[in-house]
């Protein structure tokens, strides 16, 4: 399978002052499952269409292995049908007057593949995608998930070097989405195809992709594994975009001298982070405990929201609010006082441009000891109170 390389790829549309894609450089390795993730209008689909050859780049370069397929500077543009790249559209684009089998073998007919080989390849791919029993049906007789598998089978039958998926699960309901996520994982493991898919759904990206490229306003914000993107966001946008519930943000600047707030607690711990304007912590990283020490905050539980399998707890300290999430049934009630511990290793700091700042190692050892002690106390307390109610009594 080929490697896809984008170098300073830019796309501008007539009449737009801002480029839709602005100097994006990334490499999709052989056999990789990459997601282009970001909000609507950030340039994800435009990149996908340029890789497929449906859109021309304004500047920059696209290379498949060592072959340049799109470069204005080199006056080079290889048409889509010669790139060995398959594109599955968001709306499936199946021929309504053709049966499933005829839809699947459509690309092979265009390539003038012999009839016997064509039939064998179609049967093989339909069997692997579990749509062989629908071979004589028409698209209108299929569910959304089945139509999605037919669209995938049509691309896989021609054995493309790269498979491009444009928000492939957006038209499906929650049950079918879960089924198709498992199907796409199985598909990648079975065929070993290099896959690039576009999504605005971070849950899809985190569960499916080996590598995630986060986009915003036409620019590449960060590229890495799901764990790297989540644990070490390169800037404030990535930190806020990834994660559900959303990451907690604490403003460190312009703090009222007389106000009681979380910013003063963070600053009192003398964490050495120059030019930090915002501190952030993910909801599940907050530790609630009955034990109080110099590194805990006395907070009030304002609300407890069950989400099915997990709980989101709203905490207040002065005028500030934090959200904590847990998969253990809370033993506190709304209105109770609790001590919240914000572990230093879990804190993220950003400057006024939103760029990530590095926390010095000074004080981490002491903080880690407190972290270990607080987690132990929290576990012991939870074991004693697992049957207590978690909401206010009427």
C-alpha positions as CSV (number, residue, x, y, z in Angstrom):
1,X,0.0,0.0,0.0
2,X,1.3,3.5,-0.8
3,X,2.3,6.3,1.5
4,X,0.5,9.7,1.1
5,X,2.6,12.8,1.7
6,X,1.1,16.4,1.8
7,X,3.6,19.2,1.6
8,X,2.4,22.8,2.3
9,X,-0.9,22.0,0.8
10,X,-3.1,25.0,0.2
11,X,-6.5,25.6,-1.3
12,X,-8.2,28.9,-1.9
13,X,-11.6,29.4,-3.5
14,X,-12.4,32.5,-5.6
15,X,-13.8,35.3,-3.6
16,X,-12.5,34.0,-0.2
17,X,-9.8,36.0,1.5
18,X,-9.0,33.1,3.9
19,X,-7.7,29.8,2.5
20,X,-9.9,26.8,3.1
21,X,-6.7,24.8,3.6
22,X,-3.6,26.6,4.7
23,X,-0.1,25.0,4.3
24,X,-1.0,21.6,5.6
25,X,1.9,19.1,5.8
26,X,1.5,15.5,6.9
27,X,2.3,12.0,6.0
28,X,0.0,9.0,6.0
29,X,2.0,5.8,6.3
30,X,1.5,2.5,4.6
31,X,-1.5,0.7,6.2
32,X,-2.3,3.6,8.5
33,X,-5.8,4.4,9.7
34,X,-5.8,8.2,10.0
35,X,-8.7,10.6,10.9
36,X,-8.9,14.2,9.8
37,X,-10.8,15.6,12.8
38,X,-12.2,19.1,13.3
39,X,-15.4,21.2,13.3
40,X,-17.4,21.9,10.2
41,X,-15.7,24.1,7.7
42,X,-12.2,23.5,8.9
43,X,-10.9,22.0,5.6
44,X,-11.1,18.3,6.3
45,X,-13.3,17.3,3.2
46,X,-11.4,19.7,1.0
47,X,-8.1,17.9,1.8
48,X,-9.8,14.5,1.1
49,X,-11.1,15.7,-2.2
50,X,-7.7,17.0,-3.2
51,X,-6.1,13.7,-2.4
52,X,-8.7,11.9,-4.5
53,X,-8.1,14.4,-7.4
54,X,-11.6,15.9,-7.4
55,X,-10.2,19.3,-6.3
56,X,-7.1,21.0,-7.6
57,X,-4.7,22.4,-5.1
58,X,-3.8,26.1,-5.2
59,X,-0.2,25.5,-4.0
60,X,1.8,22.8,-2.3
61,X,2.2,19.2,-3.3
62,X,0.5,15.8,-3.0
63,X,2.7,12.6,-3.5
64,X,1.7,9.0,-3.5
65,X,4.9,7.1,-2.6
66,X,7.5,8.8,-4.8
67,X,5.0,9.9,-7.5
68,X,3.8,13.5,-7.4
69,X,0.1,13.5,-8.3
70,X,-0.7,17.2,-7.7
71,X,1.7,20.1,-7.8
72,X,1.1,23.6,-9.3
73,X,4.8,24.4,-9.1
74,X,5.7,21.3,-11.2
75,X,2.6,21.8,-13.5
76,X,1.6,18.2,-12.6
77,X,-1.9,16.8,-12.1
78,X,-2.7,13.1,-12.4
79,X,-6.5,12.5,-12.9
80,X,-8.5,10.6,-10.2
81,X,-8.9,7.4,-12.1
82,X,-5.1,7.0,-12.4
83,X,-4.4,7.4,-8.7
84,X,-5.6,4.0,-7.3
85,X,-7.5,5.9,-4.6
86,X,-11.1,5.0,-3.6
87,X,-13.5,7.7,-2.2
88,X,-16.6,6.7,-0.3
89,X,-19.0,9.7,-0.3
90,X,-21.0,10.8,2.7
91,X,-24.3,10.0,0.9
92,X,-23.1,6.6,-0.4
93,X,-23.9,7.6,-4.1
94,X,-25.2,4.1,-5.1
95,X,-26.9,3.5,-8.4
96,X,-30.6,3.1,-7.5
97,X,-31.4,1.1,-10.7
98,X,-28.7,-1.5,-10.1
99,X,-28.7,-4.4,-7.7
100,X,-26.1,-4.7,-4.9
101,X,-23.9,-7.0,-7.0
102,X,-24.0,-4.7,-10.0
103,X,-23.1,-1.7,-7.7
104,X,-20.2,-3.6,-6.3
105,X,-18.8,-4.7,-9.6
106,X,-19.3,-1.3,-11.3
107,X,-15.7,-0.2,-10.9
108,X,-14.4,-3.5,-12.1
109,X,-16.6,-3.2,-15.3
110,X,-15.1,0.2,-16.0
111,X,-11.6,-1.4,-15.6
112,X,-12.7,-4.1,-18.1
113,X,-11.8,-6.9,-15.6
114,X,-12.7,-10.4,-17.1
115,X,-16.1,-11.7,-16.0
116,X,-14.9,-14.6,-14.0
117,X,-12.3,-12.6,-12.0
118,X,-14.9,-9.9,-11.5
119,X,-17.4,-12.3,-10.1
120,X,-14.9,-13.9,-7.8
121,X,-13.7,-10.5,-6.4
122,X,-17.3,-9.3,-5.9
123,X,-18.3,-12.5,-4.0
124,X,-15.2,-12.3,-1.9
125,X,-15.6,-8.7,-0.8
126,X,-19.4,-9.0,-0.3
127,X,-18.9,-12.1,1.9
128,X,-16.3,-10.3,4.0
129,X,-18.7,-7.3,4.5
130,X,-21.6,-9.6,5.1
131,X,-23.8,-8.4,2.3
132,X,-23.7,-11.5,0.1
133,X,-27.3,-12.3,1.0
134,X,-28.4,-8.9,-0.4
135,X,-26.7,-9.4,-3.8
136,X,-30.0,-9.3,-5.8
137,X,-31.6,-6.4,-3.8
138,X,-31.7,-2.8,-4.8
139,X,-30.4,0.1,-2.6
140,X,-33.9,1.2,-1.7
141,X,-34.5,-2.2,-0.1
142,X,-31.5,-1.8,2.2
143,X,-31.0,-0.1,5.6
144,X,-28.5,2.7,6.0
145,X,-25.9,0.4,7.5
146,X,-26.3,-2.1,4.6
147,X,-26.0,0.7,2.0
148,X,-22.8,1.9,3.7
149,X,-21.3,-1.6,3.4
150,X,-22.3,-1.7,-0.3
151,X,-20.5,1.6,-0.9
152,X,-17.4,0.3,0.9
153,X,-17.6,-3.0,-1.0
154,X,-17.7,-1.2,-4.3
155,X,-14.4,0.6,-3.4
156,X,-12.7,-2.4,-2.0
157,X,-13.5,-4.6,-5.0
158,X,-11.3,-2.4,-7.2
159,X,-8.5,-2.9,-4.6
160,X,-7.5,0.8,-4.2
161,X,-4.2,1.6,-2.6
162,X,-5.9,4.2,-0.4
163,X,-9.5,4.3,0.9
164,X,-10.9,7.8,1.6
165,X,-14.1,8.0,3.7
166,X,-16.0,11.3,4.0
167,X,-17.9,11.2,7.3
168,X,-19.1,7.7,6.5
169,X,-21.2,7.3,9.7
170,X,-22.9,10.6,9.8
171,X,-26.2,9.4,8.3
172,X,-26.6,6.4,10.6
173,X,-28.5,6.2,13.9
174,X,-26.6,5.4,17.2
175,X,-27.0,1.6,17.0
176,X,-25.8,1.4,13.3
177,X,-22.9,3.7,14.1
178,X,-21.7,1.4,16.8
179,X,-22.0,-1.6,14.4
180,X,-20.2,0.2,11.6
181,X,-17.4,1.3,13.8
182,X,-16.7,-2.3,14.6
183,X,-17.1,-3.1,10.8
184,X,-14.5,-0.5,9.8
185,X,-12.0,-1.8,12.4
186,X,-12.5,-5.3,11.1
187,X,-12.2,-4.1,7.5
188,X,-8.9,-2.4,8.2
189,X,-7.5,-5.5,9.9
190,X,-8.7,-7.8,7.1
191,X,-7.6,-5.8,4.1
192,X,-4.7,-3.8,5.5
193,X,-5.8,-0.8,3.4
194,X,-4.5,2.6,4.1
195,X,-7.5,4.6,5.3
196,X,-8.1,8.3,5.7
197,X,-11.5,9.3,7.0
198,X,-13.0,12.6,7.8
199,X,-15.1,13.2,11.0
200,X,-16.2,16.0,13.3
201,X,-17.1,13.3,15.9
202,X,-14.2,13.0,18.4
203,X,-15.6,9.7,19.7
204,X,-15.4,8.1,16.2
205,X,-11.8,9.4,15.8
206,X,-10.6,8.2,19.2
207,X,-12.1,4.7,18.8
208,X,-11.2,4.1,15.2
209,X,-8.0,5.8,14.1
210,X,-4.4,4.9,14.7
211,X,-3.5,8.5,14.1
212,X,-5.5,11.7,14.4
213,X,-4.8,15.0,12.6
214,X,-6.8,17.8,14.3
215,X,-7.8,20.7,12.0
216,X,-9.2,24.2,12.7
217,X,-9.8,27.0,10.2
218,X,-7.8,25.3,7.5
219,X,-4.7,24.7,9.6
220,X,-3.3,21.5,11.1
221,X,-3.3,21.9,14.9
222,X,-1.8,18.6,16.1
223,X,-1.1,15.2,14.8
224,X,-0.6,12.1,17.0
225,X,-2.1,8.9,18.4
226,X,-5.4,9.2,20.2
227,X,-3.6,8.9,23.6
228,X,-1.1,11.7,22.6
229,X,-3.9,14.0,21.4
230,X,-5.9,13.5,24.6
231,X,-3.1,13.5,27.2
232,X,-0.9,16.2,25.7
233,X,-2.9,18.7,23.6
234,X,-0.6,21.0,21.7
235,X,-2.9,24.1,22.2
236,X,-6.1,25.3,23.9
237,X,-8.2,24.5,20.9
238,X,-7.3,20.8,20.8
239,X,-7.7,20.6,24.6
240,X,-11.3,22.0,24.4
241,X,-12.3,20.1,21.2
242,X,-11.2,16.7,22.5
243,X,-12.9,15.2,25.5
244,X,-16.5,14.7,26.8
245,X,-17.3,16.2,29.2
246,X,-15.3,19.2,28.1
247,X,-12.1,20.1,29.8
248,X,-12.3,22.5,32.7
249,X,-10.6,25.9,32.1
250,X,-9.3,28.1,34.9
251,X,-8.3,31.7,34.0
252,X,-5.1,32.7,35.8
253,X,-4.9,36.4,34.8
254,X,-6.9,39.5,35.8
255,X,-7.8,37.8,39.1
256,X,-9.7,40.1,41.6
257,X,-7.4,40.5,44.6
258,X,-10.4,40.1,47.0
259,X,-12.1,37.3,45.2
260,X,-12.0,33.7,46.3
261,X,-11.3,31.5,43.3
262,X,-9.5,28.5,42.0
263,X,-6.8,30.6,40.2
264,X,-5.4,31.7,43.6
265,X,-5.3,28.1,44.7
266,X,-3.3,27.2,41.6
267,X,-0.9,30.2,42.0
268,X,-0.4,29.5,45.7
269,X,1.1,26.1,44.8
270,X,3.9,28.0,43.1
271,X,3.9,25.9,40.0
272,X,6.7,27.3,37.8
273,X,5.0,28.1,34.5
274,X,6.0,31.3,32.9
275,X,3.4,33.3,30.9
276,X,0.6,31.0,31.8
277,X,-2.8,32.6,31.3
278,X,-5.1,29.5,31.4
279,X,-4.9,26.3,33.4
280,X,-7.0,23.3,32.4
281,X,-7.8,19.9,33.9
282,X,-9.9,17.1,32.5
283,X,-13.1,16.2,34.5
284,X,-12.0,12.6,35.2
285,X,-8.6,13.7,36.6
286,X,-10.1,15.6,39.5
287,X,-10.0,13.5,42.7
288,X,-12.7,14.0,45.3
289,X,-11.9,13.0,48.9
290,X,-12.8,13.6,52.5
291,X,-9.1,14.3,53.4
292,X,-8.0,17.9,53.4
293,X,-4.5,19.2,52.9
294,X,-2.7,22.2,51.5
295,X,-3.2,21.0,48.0
296,X,-7.0,20.4,48.2
297,X,-9.9,22.7,47.6
298,X,-13.1,22.7,49.8
299,X,-15.9,22.6,47.2
300,X,-19.6,22.3,47.2
301,X,-21.5,19.7,45.1
302,X,-24.0,21.7,43.1
303,X,-25.4,19.0,40.9
304,X,-25.0,15.3,40.1
305,X,-26.0,14.2,36.6
306,X,-26.2,10.5,35.7
307,X,-25.3,9.9,32.1
308,X,-25.8,6.1,32.0
309,X,-22.7,4.2,33.2
310,X,-21.1,7.4,34.5
311,X,-21.8,10.5,36.5
312,X,-20.9,14.2,36.0
313,X,-20.6,16.2,39.2
314,X,-20.8,20.0,39.2
315,X,-18.5,21.6,41.9
316,X,-18.4,25.2,43.1
317,X,-15.7,27.2,44.8
318,X,-16.6,30.8,45.2
319,X,-17.9,31.9,41.8
320,X,-15.9,29.3,40.0
321,X,-17.3,26.0,38.6
322,X,-15.6,22.7,37.9
323,X,-17.0,19.5,36.4
324,X,-15.9,16.1,37.6
325,X,-16.7,12.8,35.9
326,X,-16.6,9.3,37.4
327,X,-17.7,5.8,36.6
328,X,-18.3,4.9,40.2
329,X,-21.6,5.8,41.8
330,X,-21.1,9.0,43.8
331,X,-21.5,8.6,47.6
332,X,-22.1,12.3,48.2
333,X,-25.4,14.2,47.8
334,X,-26.1,17.6,46.2
335,X,-25.1,20.3,48.7
336,X,-22.4,18.3,50.4
337,X,-19.0,19.7,51.1
338,X,-16.1,17.7,49.5
339,X,-12.3,18.2,49.1
340,X,-11.2,18.4,45.5
341,X,-7.6,17.6,44.5
342,X,-6.1,18.8,41.2
343,X,-3.0,16.7,40.6
344,X,-0.1,18.6,39.2
345,X,0.7,16.0,36.5
346,X,-2.9,16.4,35.2
347,X,-2.8,20.2,34.8
348,X,-2.4,21.8,31.4
349,X,-1.1,25.4,31.0
350,X,-1.6,27.7,28.0
351,X,-0.3,31.1,27.1
352,X,-2.4,34.0,25.8
353,X,-2.0,32.7,22.3
354,X,-3.4,29.3,23.4
355,X,-0.1,27.5,23.0
356,X,0.8,24.7,25.4
357,X,3.4,25.5,28.1
358,X,5.7,23.0,29.8
359,X,5.5,22.6,33.5
360,X,8.8,22.4,35.3
361,X,9.6,19.3,37.3
362,X,10.0,21.3,40.5
363,X,7.6,20.2,43.2
364,X,6.2,17.2,41.2
365,X,7.6,14.6,43.6
366,X,5.9,16.1,46.6
367,X,2.7,16.5,44.6
368,X,2.8,12.9,43.5
369,X,3.0,11.7,47.1
370,X,-0.1,13.7,47.8
371,X,-1.8,12.3,44.7
372,X,-1.1,8.7,45.8
373,X,-2.4,9.4,49.4
374,X,-5.6,11.2,48.1
375,X,-6.4,8.3,45.7
376,X,-6.0,5.8,48.5
377,X,-8.2,7.7,50.8
378,X,-10.8,8.2,48.1
379,X,-10.9,4.5,47.3
380,X,-11.2,3.5,50.9
381,X,-14.1,6.0,51.4
382,X,-15.9,4.8,48.3
383,X,-15.7,1.2,49.5
384,X,-17.5,2.2,52.7
385,X,-20.2,4.2,51.1
386,X,-21.1,2.5,47.8
387,X,-24.7,2.1,48.7
388,X,-25.4,5.8,49.8
389,X,-27.7,7.9,47.6
390,X,-26.1,10.5,45.3
391,X,-28.9,13.0,44.9
392,X,-31.0,15.2,47.2
393,X,-33.9,13.6,48.9
394,X,-37.3,15.1,48.0
